[in-house]
Amino acid sequence: MTEKMVENIAKEFKKAVSSKLIDRGMNRRELAKAIDERPDALSLAINSFPVNESAREIRAKIREYLDIEDI
């Protein structure tokens, strides 16, 4: 997978999260609390799309909680 592909996937994920949060009338701080994660860790997992295990686990929790298909 090229870096450009990863960048595009990250943008799509970020858009999906934003859309779902708007639909639910939530903000990221509320999402972090709902999935029992620190707001800064949640923000990092969404905005920079790191590939470490912790970020992957947070994104999995976000996908499950917000019902986001794999992107």
HTML snippet that shows the backbone in 3Dmol.js (N, CA, C, O; Angstrom):
<script src="https://3Dmol.org/build/3Dmol-min.js"></script>
<div id="view" style="width:600px;height:400px;position:relative"></div>
<script>
const pdb = `
ATOM      1  N   MET A   1       0.843  -1.168   0.000  1.00  0.00           N
ATOM      2  CA  MET A   1       0.000   0.000   0.000  1.00  0.00           C
ATOM      3  C   MET A   1       0.896   1.241   0.000  1.00  0.00           C
ATOM      4  O   MET A   1       1.824   1.344   0.802  1.00  0.00           O
ATOM      5  N   THR A   2       0.616   2.159  -0.885  1.00  0.00           N
ATOM      6  CA  THR A   2       1.432   3.363  -0.977  1.00  0.00           C
ATOM      7  C   THR A   2       1.042   4.368   0.106  1.00  0.00           C
ATOM      8  O   THR A   2      -0.028   4.275   0.707  1.00  0.00           O
ATOM      9  N   GLU A   3       1.922   5.315   0.335  1.00  0.00           N
ATOM     10  CA  GLU A   3       1.644   6.350   1.331  1.00  0.00           C
ATOM     11  C   GLU A   3       0.419   7.170   0.935  1.00  0.00           C
ATOM     12  O   GLU A   3      -0.357   7.576   1.800  1.00  0.00           O
ATOM     13  N   LYS A   4       0.241   7.413  -0.339  1.00  0.00           N
ATOM     14  CA  LYS A   4      -0.928   8.168  -0.819  1.00  0.00           C
ATOM     15  C   LYS A   4      -2.213   7.403  -0.513  1.00  0.00           C
ATOM     16  O   LYS A   4      -3.219   8.013  -0.153  1.00  0.00           O
ATOM     17  N   MET A   5      -2.193   6.095  -0.650  1.00  0.00           N
ATOM     18  CA  MET A   5      -3.362   5.276  -0.346  1.00  0.00           C
ATOM     19  C   MET A   5      -3.695   5.365   1.146  1.00  0.00           C
ATOM     20  O   MET A   5      -4.860   5.499   1.522  1.00  0.00           O
ATOM     21  N   VAL A   6      -2.677   5.291   1.979  1.00  0.00           N
ATOM     22  CA  VAL A   6      -2.881   5.397   3.426  1.00  0.00           C
ATOM     23  C   VAL A   6      -3.464   6.768   3.760  1.00  0.00           C
ATOM     24  O   VAL A   6      -4.376   6.884   4.578  1.00  0.00           O
ATOM     25  N   GLU A   7      -2.929   7.793   3.123  1.00  0.00           N
ATOM     26  CA  GLU A   7      -3.425   9.156   3.347  1.00  0.00           C
ATOM     27  C   GLU A   7      -4.897   9.273   2.958  1.00  0.00           C
ATOM     28  O   GLU A   7      -5.679   9.889   3.681  1.00  0.00           O
ATOM     29  N   ASN A   8      -5.277   8.694   1.834  1.00  0.00           N
ATOM     30  CA  ASN A   8      -6.675   8.738   1.390  1.00  0.00           C
ATOM     31  C   ASN A   8      -7.596   7.975   2.336  1.00  0.00           C
ATOM     32  O   ASN A   8      -8.706   8.423   2.622  1.00  0.00           O
ATOM     33  N   ILE A   9      -7.140   6.840   2.812  1.00  0.00           N
ATOM     34  CA  ILE A   9      -7.932   6.059   3.765  1.00  0.00           C
ATOM     35  C   ILE A   9      -8.125   6.850   5.053  1.00  0.00           C
ATOM     36  O   ILE A   9      -9.216   6.865   5.623  1.00  0.00           O
ATOM     37  N   ALA A  10      -7.067   7.503   5.505  1.00  0.00           N
ATOM     38  CA  ALA A  10      -7.142   8.308   6.728  1.00  0.00           C
ATOM     39  C   ALA A  10      -8.146   9.438   6.568  1.00  0.00           C
ATOM     40  O   ALA A  10      -8.920   9.710   7.485  1.00  0.00           O
ATOM     41  N   LYS A  11      -8.145  10.099   5.419  1.00  0.00           N
ATOM     42  CA  LYS A  11      -9.099  11.179   5.169  1.00  0.00           C
ATOM     43  C   LYS A  11     -10.530  10.663   5.157  1.00  0.00           C
ATOM     44  O   LYS A  11     -11.425  11.303   5.709  1.00  0.00           O
ATOM     45  N   GLU A  12     -10.752   9.517   4.535  1.00  0.00           N
ATOM     46  CA  GLU A  12     -12.088   8.935   4.486  1.00  0.00           C
ATOM     47  C   GLU A  12     -12.579   8.547   5.889  1.00  0.00           C
ATOM     48  O   GLU A  12     -13.744   8.752   6.229  1.00  0.00           O
ATOM     49  N   PHE A  13     -11.684   7.993   6.681  1.00  0.00           N
ATOM     50  CA  PHE A  13     -12.045   7.616   8.046  1.00  0.00           C
ATOM     51  C   PHE A  13     -12.415   8.854   8.850  1.00  0.00           C
ATOM     52  O   PHE A  13     -13.418   8.861   9.564  1.00  0.00           O
ATOM     53  N   LYS A  14     -11.608   9.896   8.732  1.00  0.00           N
ATOM     54  CA  LYS A  14     -11.859  11.138   9.460  1.00  0.00           C
ATOM     55  C   LYS A  14     -13.215  11.728   9.056  1.00  0.00           C
ATOM     56  O   LYS A  14     -13.968  12.187   9.915  1.00  0.00           O
ATOM     57  N   LYS A  15     -13.527  11.720   7.761  1.00  0.00           N
ATOM     58  CA  LYS A  15     -14.826  12.216   7.282  1.00  0.00           C
ATOM     59  C   LYS A  15     -15.973  11.372   7.837  1.00  0.00           C
ATOM     60  O   LYS A  15     -16.999  11.907   8.257  1.00  0.00           O
ATOM     61  N   ALA A  16     -15.790  10.058   7.835  1.00  0.00           N
ATOM     62  CA  ALA A  16     -16.839   9.169   8.331  1.00  0.00           C
ATOM     63  C   ALA A  16     -17.099   9.411   9.811  1.00  0.00           C
ATOM     64  O   ALA A  16     -18.251   9.445  10.244  1.00  0.00           O
ATOM     65  N   VAL A  17     -16.040   9.577  10.582  1.00  0.00           N
ATOM     66  CA  VAL A  17     -16.192   9.842  12.017  1.00  0.00           C
ATOM     67  C   VAL A  17     -16.921  11.164  12.223  1.00  0.00           C
ATOM     68  O   VAL A  17     -17.860  11.240  13.015  1.00  0.00           O
ATOM     69  N   SER A  18     -16.499  12.186  11.523  1.00  0.00           N
ATOM     70  CA  SER A  18     -17.139  13.502  11.665  1.00  0.00           C
ATOM     71  C   SER A  18     -18.619  13.438  11.321  1.00  0.00           C
ATOM     72  O   SER A  18     -19.450  14.004  12.031  1.00  0.00           O
ATOM     73  N   SER A  19     -18.944  12.760  10.247  1.00  0.00           N
ATOM     74  CA  SER A  19     -20.333  12.635   9.817  1.00  0.00           C
ATOM     75  C   SER A  19     -21.180  11.901  10.857  1.00  0.00           C
ATOM     76  O   SER A  19     -22.284  12.332  11.192  1.00  0.00           O
ATOM     77  N   LYS A  20     -20.649  10.793  11.356  1.00  0.00           N
ATOM     78  CA  LYS A  20     -21.392  10.013  12.361  1.00  0.00           C
ATOM     79  C   LYS A  20     -21.565  10.806  13.655  1.00  0.00           C
ATOM     80  O   LYS A  20     -22.615  10.731  14.293  1.00  0.00           O
ATOM     81  N   LEU A  21     -20.540  11.563  14.041  1.00  0.00           N
ATOM     82  CA  LEU A  21     -20.664  12.372  15.249  1.00  0.00           C
ATOM     83  C   LEU A  21     -21.720  13.451  15.071  1.00  0.00           C
ATOM     84  O   LEU A  21     -22.499  13.705  15.991  1.00  0.00           O
ATOM     85  N   ILE A  22     -21.762  14.082  13.923  1.00  0.00           N
ATOM     86  CA  ILE A  22     -22.789  15.086  13.647  1.00  0.00           C
ATOM     87  C   ILE A  22     -24.170  14.446  13.704  1.00  0.00           C
ATOM     88  O   ILE A  22     -25.090  15.004  14.301  1.00  0.00           O
ATOM     89  N   ASP A  23     -24.318  13.277  13.086  1.00  0.00           N
ATOM     90  CA  ASP A  23     -25.604  12.568  13.098  1.00  0.00           C
ATOM     91  C   ASP A  23     -26.083  12.284  14.517  1.00  0.00           C
ATOM     92  O   ASP A  23     -27.283  12.320  14.790  1.00  0.00           O
ATOM     93  N   ARG A  24     -25.151  12.002  15.414  1.00  0.00           N
ATOM     94  CA  ARG A  24     -25.494  11.657  16.793  1.00  0.00           C
ATOM     95  C   ARG A  24     -25.490  12.872  17.726  1.00  0.00           C
ATOM     96  O   ARG A  24     -25.828  12.755  18.904  1.00  0.00           O
ATOM     97  N   GLY A  25     -25.114  14.013  17.207  1.00  0.00           N
ATOM     98  CA  GLY A  25     -25.042  15.213  18.046  1.00  0.00           C
ATOM     99  C   GLY A  25     -23.970  15.103  19.122  1.00  0.00           C
ATOM    100  O   GLY A  25     -24.140  15.580  20.244  1.00  0.00           O
ATOM    101  N   MET A  26     -22.864  14.466  18.756  1.00  0.00           N
ATOM    102  CA  MET A  26     -21.757  14.248  19.688  1.00  0.00           C
ATOM    103  C   MET A  26     -20.524  15.003  19.223  1.00  0.00           C
ATOM    104  O   MET A  26     -20.412  15.397  18.062  1.00  0.00           O
ATOM    105  N   ASN A  27     -19.597  15.195  20.161  1.00  0.00           N
ATOM    106  CA  ASN A  27     -18.289  15.716  19.793  1.00  0.00           C
ATOM    107  C   ASN A  27     -17.243  14.650  20.131  1.00  0.00           C
ATOM    108  O   ASN A  27     -17.571  13.607  20.697  1.00  0.00           O
ATOM    109  N   ARG A  28     -16.011  14.916  19.787  1.00  0.00           N
ATOM    110  CA  ARG A  28     -14.950  13.915  19.994  1.00  0.00           C
ATOM    111  C   ARG A  28     -14.696  13.628  21.468  1.00  0.00           C
ATOM    112  O   ARG A  28     -14.377  12.497  21.833  1.00  0.00           O
ATOM    113  N   ARG A  29     -14.832  14.621  22.297  1.00  0.00           N
ATOM    114  CA  ARG A  29     -14.628  14.417  23.731  1.00  0.00           C
ATOM    115  C   ARG A  29     -15.670  13.426  24.276  1.00  0.00           C
ATOM    116  O   ARG A  29     -15.350  12.555  25.084  1.00  0.00           O
ATOM    117  N   GLU A  30     -16.902  13.575  23.823  1.00  0.00           N
ATOM    118  CA  GLU A  30     -17.963  12.645  24.242  1.00  0.00           C
ATOM    119  C   GLU A  30     -17.714  11.245  23.690  1.00  0.00           C
ATOM    120  O   GLU A  30     -17.959  10.248  24.370  1.00  0.00           O
ATOM    121  N   LEU A  31     -17.226  11.177  22.460  1.00  0.00           N
ATOM    122  CA  LEU A  31     -16.888   9.878  21.878  1.00  0.00           C
ATOM    123  C   LEU A  31     -15.783   9.212  22.678  1.00  0.00           C
ATOM    124  O   LEU A  31     -15.866   8.022  22.979  1.00  0.00           O
ATOM    125  N   ALA A  32     -14.756   9.965  23.023  1.00  0.00           N
ATOM    126  CA  ALA A  32     -13.648   9.408  23.808  1.00  0.00           C
ATOM    127  C   ALA A  32     -14.165   8.826  25.114  1.00  0.00           C
ATOM    128  O   ALA A  32     -13.767   7.731  25.512  1.00  0.00           O
ATOM    129  N   LYS A  33     -15.041   9.549  25.771  1.00  0.00           N
ATOM    130  CA  LYS A  33     -15.607   9.058  27.031  1.00  0.00           C
ATOM    131  C   LYS A  33     -16.445   7.800  26.795  1.00  0.00           C
ATOM    132  O   LYS A  33     -16.378   6.849  27.574  1.00  0.00           O
ATOM    133  N   ALA A  34     -17.226   7.799  25.727  1.00  0.00           N
ATOM    134  CA  ALA A  34     -18.103   6.664  25.431  1.00  0.00           C
ATOM    135  C   ALA A  34     -17.325   5.378  25.157  1.00  0.00           C
ATOM    136  O   ALA A  34     -17.794   4.285  25.476  1.00  0.00           O
ATOM    137  N   ILE A  35     -16.135   5.508  24.566  1.00  0.00           N
ATOM    138  CA  ILE A  35     -15.344   4.301  24.259  1.00  0.00           C
ATOM    139  C   ILE A  35     -14.198   4.114  25.252  1.00  0.00           C
ATOM    140  O   ILE A  35     -13.322   3.272  25.055  1.00  0.00           O
ATOM    141  N   ASP A  36     -14.220   4.907  26.315  1.00  0.00           N
ATOM    142  CA  ASP A  36     -13.248   4.802  27.402  1.00  0.00           C
ATOM    143  C   ASP A  36     -11.810   4.986  26.929  1.00  0.00           C
ATOM    144  O   ASP A  36     -10.929   4.177  27.219  1.00  0.00           O
ATOM    145  N   GLU A  37     -11.600   6.072  26.194  1.00  0.00           N
ATOM    146  CA  GLU A  37     -10.262   6.426  25.725  1.00  0.00           C
ATOM    147  C   GLU A  37      -9.975   7.882  26.066  1.00  0.00           C
ATOM    148  O   GLU A  37     -10.897   8.679  26.242  1.00  0.00           O
ATOM    149  N   ARG A  38      -8.709   8.220  26.159  1.00  0.00           N
ATOM    150  CA  ARG A  38      -8.320   9.615  26.396  1.00  0.00           C
ATOM    151  C   ARG A  38      -8.598  10.439  25.138  1.00  0.00           C
ATOM    152  O   ARG A  38      -8.361   9.962  24.027  1.00  0.00           O
ATOM    153  N   PRO A  39      -9.089  11.655  25.294  1.00  0.00           N
ATOM    154  CA  PRO A  39      -9.360  12.499  24.114  1.00  0.00           C
ATOM    155  C   PRO A  39      -8.133  12.712  23.229  1.00  0.00           C
ATOM    156  O   PRO A  39      -8.257  12.734  22.004  1.00  0.00           O
ATOM    157  N   ASP A  40      -6.960  12.869  23.823  1.00  0.00           N
ATOM    158  CA  ASP A  40      -5.764  13.087  23.007  1.00  0.00           C
ATOM    159  C   ASP A  40      -5.387  11.844  22.203  1.00  0.00           C
ATOM    160  O   ASP A  40      -4.933  11.955  21.064  1.00  0.00           O
ATOM    161  N   ALA A  41      -5.575  10.664  22.790  1.00  0.00           N
ATOM    162  CA  ALA A  41      -5.276   9.421  22.072  1.00  0.00           C
ATOM    163  C   ALA A  41      -6.278   9.214  20.934  1.00  0.00           C
ATOM    164  O   ALA A  41      -5.908   8.776  19.844  1.00  0.00           O
ATOM    165  N   LEU A  42      -7.543   9.530  21.195  1.00  0.00           N
ATOM    166  CA  LEU A  42      -8.567   9.417  20.170  1.00  0.00           C
ATOM    167  C   LEU A  42      -8.255  10.367  19.010  1.00  0.00           C
ATOM    168  O   LEU A  42      -8.331   9.977  17.845  1.00  0.00           O
ATOM    169  N   SER A  43      -7.908  11.595  19.331  1.00  0.00           N
ATOM    170  CA  SER A  43      -7.583  12.580  18.307  1.00  0.00           C
ATOM    171  C   SER A  43      -6.395  12.130  17.450  1.00  0.00           C
ATOM    172  O   SER A  43      -6.428  12.257  16.226  1.00  0.00           O
ATOM    173  N   LEU A  44      -5.370  11.616  18.081  1.00  0.00           N
ATOM    174  CA  LEU A  44      -4.205  11.126  17.352  1.00  0.00           C
ATOM    175  C   LEU A  44      -4.590   9.977  16.418  1.00  0.00           C
ATOM    176  O   LEU A  44      -4.147   9.938  15.270  1.00  0.00           O
ATOM    177  N   ALA A  45      -5.405   9.051  16.901  1.00  0.00           N
ATOM    178  CA  ALA A  45      -5.811   7.899  16.089  1.00  0.00           C
ATOM    179  C   ALA A  45      -6.635   8.332  14.880  1.00  0.00           C
ATOM    180  O   ALA A  45      -6.568   7.699  13.827  1.00  0.00           O
ATOM    181  N   ILE A  46      -7.411   9.403  15.023  1.00  0.00           N
ATOM    182  CA  ILE A  46      -8.242   9.885  13.922  1.00  0.00           C
ATOM    183  C   ILE A  46      -7.457  10.776  12.970  1.00  0.00           C
ATOM    184  O   ILE A  46      -7.542  10.610  11.753  1.00  0.00           O
ATOM    185  N   ASN A  47      -6.702  11.710  13.507  1.00  0.00           N
ATOM    186  CA  ASN A  47      -6.073  12.737  12.678  1.00  0.00           C
ATOM    187  C   ASN A  47      -4.784  12.310  11.983  1.00  0.00           C
ATOM    188  O   ASN A  47      -4.540  12.707  10.844  1.00  0.00           O
ATOM    189  N   SER A  48      -3.972  11.522  12.637  1.00  0.00           N
ATOM    190  CA  SER A  48      -2.674  11.215  12.033  1.00  0.00           C
ATOM    191  C   SER A  48      -2.578   9.793  11.510  1.00  0.00           C
ATOM    192  O   SER A  48      -1.615   9.453  10.824  1.00  0.00           O
ATOM    193  N   PHE A  49      -3.546   8.968  11.818  1.00  0.00           N
ATOM    194  CA  PHE A  49      -3.619   7.590  11.348  1.00  0.00           C
ATOM    195  C   PHE A  49      -2.318   6.821  11.549  1.00  0.00           C
ATOM    196  O   PHE A  49      -1.790   6.228  10.609  1.00  0.00           O
ATOM    197  N   PRO A  50      -1.798   6.835  12.796  1.00  0.00           N
ATOM    198  CA  PRO A  50      -0.607   6.026  13.062  1.00  0.00           C
ATOM    199  C   PRO A  50      -0.955   4.538  12.941  1.00  0.00           C
ATOM    200  O   PRO A  50      -2.124   4.159  13.022  1.00  0.00           O
ATOM    201  N   VAL A  51       0.040   3.725  12.752  1.00  0.00           N
ATOM    202  CA  VAL A  51      -0.209   2.295  12.554  1.00  0.00           C
ATOM    203  C   VAL A  51       0.168   1.455  13.766  1.00  0.00           C
ATOM    204  O   VAL A  51       0.250   0.231  13.666  1.00  0.00           O
ATOM    205  N   ASN A  52       0.397   2.092  14.905  1.00  0.00           N
ATOM    206  CA  ASN A  52       0.732   1.298  16.081  1.00  0.00           C
ATOM    207  C   ASN A  52      -0.503   0.585  16.619  1.00  0.00           C
ATOM    208  O   ASN A  52      -1.631   0.933  16.269  1.00  0.00           O
ATOM    209  N   GLU A  53      -0.291  -0.397  17.455  1.00  0.00           N
ATOM    210  CA  GLU A  53      -1.370  -1.250  17.970  1.00  0.00           C
ATOM    211  C   GLU A  53      -2.430  -0.447  18.722  1.00  0.00           C
ATOM    212  O   GLU A  53      -3.624  -0.685  18.545  1.00  0.00           O
ATOM    213  N   SER A  54      -2.014   0.480  19.540  1.00  0.00           N
ATOM    214  CA  SER A  54      -2.948   1.285  20.325  1.00  0.00           C
ATOM    215  C   SER A  54      -3.903   2.073  19.424  1.00  0.00           C
ATOM    216  O   SER A  54      -5.112   2.087  19.655  1.00  0.00           O
ATOM    217  N   ALA A  55      -3.363   2.715  18.417  1.00  0.00           N
ATOM    218  CA  ALA A  55      -4.195   3.495  17.494  1.00  0.00           C
ATOM    219  C   ALA A  55      -5.155   2.593  16.727  1.00  0.00           C
ATOM    220  O   ALA A  55      -6.308   2.965  16.504  1.00  0.00           O
ATOM    221  N   ARG A  56      -4.693   1.415  16.322  1.00  0.00           N
ATOM    222  CA  ARG A  56      -5.578   0.470  15.616  1.00  0.00           C
ATOM    223  C   ARG A  56      -6.722   0.039  16.515  1.00  0.00           C
ATOM    224  O   ARG A  56      -7.861  -0.070  16.061  1.00  0.00           O
ATOM    225  N   GLU A  57      -6.430  -0.208  17.788  1.00  0.00           N
ATOM    226  CA  GLU A  57      -7.475  -0.605  18.731  1.00  0.00           C
ATOM    227  C   GLU A  57      -8.491   0.515  18.932  1.00  0.00           C
ATOM    228  O   GLU A  57      -9.692   0.257  19.010  1.00  0.00           O
ATOM    229  N   ILE A  58      -8.022   1.740  19.016  1.00  0.00           N
ATOM    230  CA  ILE A  58      -8.931   2.878  19.180  1.00  0.00           C
ATOM    231  C   ILE A  58      -9.808   3.019  17.942  1.00  0.00           C
ATOM    232  O   ILE A  58     -11.016   3.220  18.063  1.00  0.00           O
ATOM    233  N   ARG A  59      -9.218   2.915  16.752  1.00  0.00           N
ATOM    234  CA  ARG A  59     -10.023   3.011  15.531  1.00  0.00           C
ATOM    235  C   ARG A  59     -11.043   1.883  15.454  1.00  0.00           C
ATOM    236  O   ARG A  59     -12.155   2.094  14.969  1.00  0.00           O
ATOM    237  N   ALA A  60     -10.692   0.707  15.916  1.00  0.00           N
ATOM    238  CA  ALA A  60     -11.652  -0.406  15.936  1.00  0.00           C
ATOM    239  C   ALA A  60     -12.822  -0.090  16.878  1.00  0.00           C
ATOM    240  O   ALA A  60     -13.975  -0.373  16.553  1.00  0.00           O
ATOM    241  N   LYS A  61     -12.528   0.486  18.029  1.00  0.00           N
ATOM    242  CA  LYS A  61     -13.591   0.881  18.963  1.00  0.00           C
ATOM    243  C   LYS A  61     -14.486   1.943  18.338  1.00  0.00           C
ATOM    244  O   LYS A  61     -15.708   1.901  18.481  1.00  0.00           O
ATOM    245  N   ILE A  62     -13.869   2.893  17.644  1.00  0.00           N
ATOM    246  CA  ILE A  62     -14.639   3.959  16.987  1.00  0.00           C
ATOM    247  C   ILE A  62     -15.545   3.349  15.920  1.00  0.00           C
ATOM    248  O   ILE A  62     -16.730   3.677  15.848  1.00  0.00           O
ATOM    249  N   ARG A  63     -14.992   2.465  15.095  1.00  0.00           N
ATOM    250  CA  ARG A  63     -15.795   1.821  14.041  1.00  0.00           C
ATOM    251  C   ARG A  63     -16.989   1.084  14.638  1.00  0.00           C
ATOM    252  O   ARG A  63     -18.106   1.177  14.130  1.00  0.00           O
ATOM    253  N   GLU A  64     -16.744   0.362  15.705  1.00  0.00           N
ATOM    254  CA  GLU A  64     -17.823  -0.403  16.330  1.00  0.00           C
ATOM    255  C   GLU A  64     -18.868   0.530  16.937  1.00  0.00           C
ATOM    256  O   GLU A  64     -20.066   0.356  16.713  1.00  0.00           O
ATOM    257  N   TYR A  65     -18.418   1.507  17.698  1.00  0.00           N
ATOM    258  CA  TYR A  65     -19.337   2.405  18.383  1.00  0.00           C
ATOM    259  C   TYR A  65     -20.174   3.231  17.401  1.00  0.00           C
ATOM    260  O   TYR A  65     -21.373   3.418  17.603  1.00  0.00           O
ATOM    261  N   LEU A  66     -19.535   3.722  16.342  1.00  0.00           N
ATOM    262  CA  LEU A  66     -20.235   4.576  15.392  1.00  0.00           C
ATOM    263  C   LEU A  66     -20.798   3.807  14.194  1.00  0.00           C
ATOM    264  O   LEU A  66     -21.400   4.398  13.297  1.00  0.00           O
ATOM    265  N   ASP A  67     -20.602   2.500  14.186  1.00  0.00           N
ATOM    266  CA  ASP A  67     -21.082   1.643  13.100  1.00  0.00           C
ATOM    267  C   ASP A  67     -20.526   2.107  11.753  1.00  0.00           C
ATOM    268  O   ASP A  67     -21.275   2.363  10.810  1.00  0.00           O
ATOM    269  N   ILE A  68     -19.210   2.208  11.685  1.00  0.00           N
ATOM    270  CA  ILE A  68     -18.525   2.605  10.452  1.00  0.00           C
ATOM    271  C   ILE A  68     -17.964   1.344   9.801  1.00  0.00           C
ATOM    272  O   ILE A  68     -17.273   0.550  10.438  1.00  0.00           O
ATOM    273  N   GLU A  69     -18.276   1.181   8.529  1.00  0.00           N
ATOM    274  CA  GLU A  69     -17.744   0.057   7.776  1.00  0.00           C
ATOM    275  C   GLU A  69     -16.227   0.206   7.666  1.00  0.00           C
ATOM    276  O   GLU A  69     -15.697   1.313   7.759  1.00  0.00           O
ATOM    277  N   ASP A  70     -15.546  -0.895   7.471  1.00  0.00           N
ATOM    278  CA  ASP A  70     -14.091  -0.832   7.276  1.00  0.00           C
ATOM    279  C   ASP A  70     -13.770   0.062   6.099  1.00  0.00           C
ATOM    280  O   ASP A  70     -14.336  -0.069   5.013  1.00  0.00           O
ATOM    281  N   ILE A  71     -12.844   0.976   6.345  1.00  0.00           N
ATOM    282  CA  ILE A  71     -12.421   1.906   5.300  1.00  0.00           C
ATOM    283  C   ILE A  71     -10.981   1.585   4.974  1.00  0.00           C
ATOM    284  O   ILE A  71     -10.383   2.233   4.115  1.00  0.00           O
TER     285      ILE A  71
END
`;
const viewer = $3Dmol.createViewer("view");
viewer.addModel(pdb, "pdb");
viewer.setStyle({}, {cartoon: {color: "spectrum"}});
viewer.zoomTo();
viewer.render();
</script>
